[in-house]
Amino acid sequence: MILEVAILNVIPGQEMEFETAFAKAQTIIAAQKGYISHEVRRCMEKANRYILLVNWETLEDHTEGFRQSEGYQDWKALLHHFYDPFPTVEHYESVPNLKG
């Protein structure tokens, strides 16, 4: 399993609109091949910052499957205009001896 991590800096004052749009967009990502689960959390120190955590079966399910899908075009249309700067997305894998 791969964990996708993205810090989402939303343009200040557009937080509620972003949350409404994300509520719609999450159905798109949840329908993708290899999708396992996701979680969004809002930063307590900076109200316009969120973290997106998505679990995928494989890295390719995200980078090739989702990003090259028609659903990704809808995802972009719903969400990408809220970000400033555009988020950096990183992928993490488990370290077998470091599990709790």
C-alpha positions in Angstrom: 0.0 0.0 0.0 1.2 3.5 -0.9 0.2 6.7 1.0 -0.2 9.8 -1.1 0.4 13.0 0.9 -0.5 16.5 -0.3 -0.5 19.8 1.6 -3.3 21.9 0.2 -2.9 25.6 0.7 -6.3 27.1 -0.2 -6.6 30.7 -1.1 -7.6 32.5 2.1 -11.4 33.2 2.3 -12.2 30.3 0.0 -12.1 27.5 2.6 -15.9 26.8 2.7 -16.1 26.7 -1.1 -13.2 24.4 -1.2 -14.7 22.0 1.4 -18.0 22.0 -0.6 -16.1 21.2 -3.8 -14.0 18.5 -2.1 -17.2 16.8 -0.8 -18.2 16.4 -4.5 -14.7 15.5 -5.7 -14.1 12.8 -3.1 -16.6 10.6 -4.9 -14.4 10.8 -8.0 -11.3 9.6 -6.4 -13.1 6.9 -4.4 -14.3 5.3 -7.7 -10.7 4.9 -9.1 -9.0 1.6 -9.5 -6.6 0.9 -6.7 -8.1 3.5 -4.3 -8.3 2.2 -0.7 -9.2 5.2 1.4 -8.7 8.9 2.0 -8.7 11.5 4.7 -8.6 15.3 4.7 -7.6 17.3 7.8 -7.7 21.1 8.3 -4.7 22.7 10.0 -5.4 24.1 13.4 -2.7 26.9 13.1 -3.5 28.0 9.5 -7.3 27.8 8.7 -6.6 27.7 4.9 -4.2 24.7 5.0 -5.4 21.1 4.7 -3.6 17.8 4.4 -4.9 15.1 2.0 -3.9 11.5 2.7 -4.9 8.9 0.1 -4.1 5.2 0.4 -3.6 3.5 -2.9 -2.8 -0.2 -3.7 0.1 0.8 -5.9 2.0 4.0 -6.9 0.9 3.5 -10.5 -2.8 3.4 -9.4 -2.4 7.1 -8.5 0.3 8.4 -10.9 -0.9 6.6 -14.1 -4.4 5.3 -13.4 -6.0 8.3 -11.6 -4.0 11.1 -13.2 -4.6 9.8 -16.7 -8.3 9.2 -16.1 -11.3 11.2 -17.2 -12.2 11.5 -13.5 -9.0 13.4 -12.9 -10.1 16.1 -15.4 -13.3 16.5 -13.3 -11.2 16.5 -10.1 -9.0 19.2 -11.5 -12.0 21.3 -12.6 -13.5 21.1 -9.1 -10.4 21.7 -7.0 -7.2 23.0 -8.7 -8.3 26.7 -8.8 -8.4 26.8 -5.0 -4.7 26.2 -4.5 -2.0 28.8 -4.0 0.7 27.6 -4.4 -0.1 24.4 -6.2 0.5 21.5 -3.9 3.4 19.2 -3.9 2.3 15.5 -3.8 4.6 12.9 -2.3 4.2 9.1 -1.9 5.2 7.1 1.1 5.7 3.4 1.6 5.7 1.4 4.9 9.0 0.6 6.6 8.4 -3.0 7.9 10.5 -2.7 11.1 9.0 0.7 12.0 5.4 -0.2 12.4 3.6 0.4 15.7 
